[in-house]
Amino acid sequence: MDVFTAFLRRPAAASILSLVGVLVFYVVFGSVDLRNLIGAASWVNFAANLGIVALPVGLLMIAGEIDISIGAMIPAGSMATAILSGYYGLPIWVGMAGALALGVAVGLVNGVLAVSTTVPSLIITLGTLVGMQGVVLSASVLLTGNASVSLTAPAWAKFLFGHLIFGSHQVIIVWWLMLTAIFAFAVHKTRYGNWIFALGGDKVSARNAGIPTRWLTIILFILSATCASFVGMCQAIQFNSAQVSGGMGYIFNTIVSVVVGGVLLTGGLGSVFGIFFGTLTFAVVNEGIYFTHINRNWSNLIIGVVLLVAVAMNENFRKLALSYRPRKPAKA
């Protein structure tokens, strides 16, 4: 009982229970064969692309901020890679560096504006979202005359960023797992993770305690935009083309995954493992429905229910965690 209670105090508890609940629902009401679902590549590929974006966005939300410019940075990363290395024929590493540099630049703008003004980060990143959409479209039409650009990546780039493994699984799954491990170590095993939680709990107190809140916020915004452009870069290399459209769905999907993963919208609570399982849960709901007898049109309703249940569980688990008092050792 004590072990289960301790589990419920973990920020990742809601996402794990949500994942189990969705799987049980699909088995009971959708007659899904778990062997076919678990072995399928579609939902894992979907989760990997979404998960790389969700990780830094989740950390931003833990820190009390949000970034919706990711919806423009994914196609921006794709187009930067395709224009530089596809249309102009520059080495692929130049296109990749250009995509990542664009992410750093946009993240830097978002971060500097967030710490230098009183404008909420939602409004700031909404501005960069719309602005980058215009920049990507205008630059593509001006430089290439088209809204889509083809790209042929060399074998080594395909191997690292765009080839398929174990049949139909994308290599970006490996990148997702590696980044999850890196983020988990940085957040839960180093002082920087404590700084992020302190920033989301009380920014003024964190600043007074000597935490470099301004630089920390800027770095988190840079990570968010750069990870989004990285996903776009990988997609361009894998599919041999890039388009100015796409990416907007990532905004909703990312926020849902992060919230289902146990991150509070008000900041100060969450975990990398929770974000990981929240992404898995969303991917199973969104893609796993194809393996059931349930009509695809019901998927949004299921996502909405999962989100509401996860939010309710997050609040209850937060209260449970805050009410915890360690037992005092018995006197001899």
Stockholm file with secondary structure:
# STOCKHOLM 1.0

chainA/1-332         MDVFTAFLRRPAAASILSLVGVLVFYVVFGSVDLRNLIGAASWVNFAANLGIVALPVGLLMIAGEIDISIGAMIPAGSMATAILSGYYGLPIWVGMAGALALGVAVGLVNGVLAVSTTVPSLIITLGTLVGMQGVVLSASVLLTGNASVSLTAPAWAKFLFGHLIFGSHQVIIVWWLMLTAIFAFAVHKTRYGNWIFALGGDKVSARNAGIPTRWLTIILFILSATCASFVGMCQAIQFNSAQVSGGMGYIFNTIVSVVVGGVLLTGGLGSVFGIFFGTLTFAVVNEGIYFTHINRNWSNLIIGVVLLVAVAMNENFRKLALSYRPRKPAKA
#=GR chainA/1-332 SS CHHHHHHHTSTTHHHHHHHHHHHHHHHHHHCCCHHHHHHCSHHHHHHHHHHHHHHHHHHHHHTTCCCCTHHHHHHHHHHHHHIIIIISCCCHHHHHHHHHHHHHHHHHHHHHHHHHSSSCHHHHHHHHHHHHHHHHHHHHHHHHSSSEEECCCCHHHIIIIICEETTTEETHHHHHHHHHHHHHHHHHHSHHHHHHHHHHHCHHHHHHTTCCHHHHHHHHHHHHHHHHHHHHHHHHHHHTEEESSCCTHHHHHHHHHHHHTTCCTTSSCCCHHHHHHHHHHHHHHHHHGGGSSSCGGGHHHHHHHHHHHHHHHHHHHHHHHHTCCCCCCCCC
#=GC SS_cons         CHHHHHHHTSTTHHHHHHHHHHHHHHHHHHCCCHHHHHHCSHHHHHHHHHHHHHHHHHHHHHTTCCCCTHHHHHHHHHHHHHIIIIISCCCHHHHHHHHHHHHHHHHHHHHHHHHHSSSCHHHHHHHHHHHHHHHHHHHHHHHHSSSEEECCCCHHHIIIIICEETTTEETHHHHHHHHHHHHHHHHHHSHHHHHHHHHHHCHHHHHHTTCCHHHHHHHHHHHHHHHHHHHHHHHHHHHTEEESSCCTHHHHHHHHHHHHTTCCTTSSCCCHHHHHHHHHHHHHHHHHGGGSSSCGGGHHHHHHHHHHHHHHHHHHHHHHHHTCCCCCCCCC
//
